[in-house]
Amino acid sequence: MGPDQETGTAAVPGEPDTLDYEAALVELDSVLARLEDGQVPLEEAMGLYERGVRLVRRCSGLLDGAERRVTELTSGADGLLRERPLMLEVDGEAGAEDG
C-alpha cells in the first residue's frame, strides 16, 4: 500500500454507503487516478476496481434521491407561483400524473 492511498482528505474508512456525495466523488477520483496510473499490482487493482464500482453506485443513488426531491415552480391561473414535484420520465414512461 503506497503513500498516495490517502489523498489528504479526511476519507472515512469503511463502506461507500457511509459517505456523502462529495466524499464519495473525491474518493472515486482518487481510485480512478490510481488505476489509470497502472502502477498498482493486479490484486490491488482488482480491489480498487470493486471499490470504484461501489462508489459509483453510491454517487448514482444519491443523485437519484436528489432528483426525486427536485421541485419545479409553476404559475397558477391566478398568476401566483406554486411548487410541485418535478415529473421525470422514469423507465420510458412520462410522469403524467395529475396532482
N, C-alpha and C positions, 0 to 999 in steps of 0.2 A: 504494500500500500504506500503510494508516494505522498509527498508533502502537499501536492495540489489536490488531495482528496477533499479537503475542505477549502472553500473559496473565500474565507474571510467573513462570510455572512454567518449569522447565528443559526445555522442549519439545525433543525430539530431532528435528532436521530429517531428512527422508527419508520413506521408505515406512512406512505404518502397521504393517506386519508386523514392524517392529523394536521396537514399543512394547509395554510390559506393559499389562495391563488398565486399571489406574488412569490411566496416562498417556494411553492412547487415549480413555478416557471423558472426561477433563478436556478434551482437545483437541476431542472431538466436541461437548461442551457449548459450547465457545468458537465452533466453527463454526456451530452452531445459533443462538447468540445473534447472531452477525454476520448470518446470513441473515434471521433474524426482524426485525432492525433495519431492513432494507430500504434501507440507505444505501450498499450496495456496487454498483458498476457491474455490468452484466449479465455481462460476461466473467468478472469475479472471482467473481460469484455462482455461475456455472456450475462454475468450478474448485473453489469451496468445497463445492458440492453433491457433486461427484465425490469429493473428499477425504472428505466425510462418509460417503458410501456405503462407501468402503474402510475407514474407521474402524469403522463398524457391523459390517462383515464380520469385522474383526479381533476386536472385542469378542465377537461371537457365536461365533467359532471358539474363543476362549479359554474362554468359558463352557461350550461343548460338551465341551472337553477336561477341564475341571474336573468336569463331571457324570460323565464316564466313570470318573474316579478315585474318586468317592464310594463309600464302603462303608457297609453297614448292620450293626448289631450284632444277632445272633440268639441265642436261647437254645437250646442243645442239650438232648438228652434227659437229660443229666447235670446240667442247670441252669447250666452254665458258659456265659458269653458268648463268642461267636466272631464274627470279622469275615468277611464275604463280600461280593463285589461286589454293588452295588445293581443289580437288574434293572429297567431302564427300558423303557417302551414305545417302540419305535422303528418309524417308518413304519407305524403302525397294528397292529403285532404286539407282543403282550406277550412280554417276555423270559422264557419259561417253561423255560429250560434247567435241567436238574438238575446241580448241581455240588457 
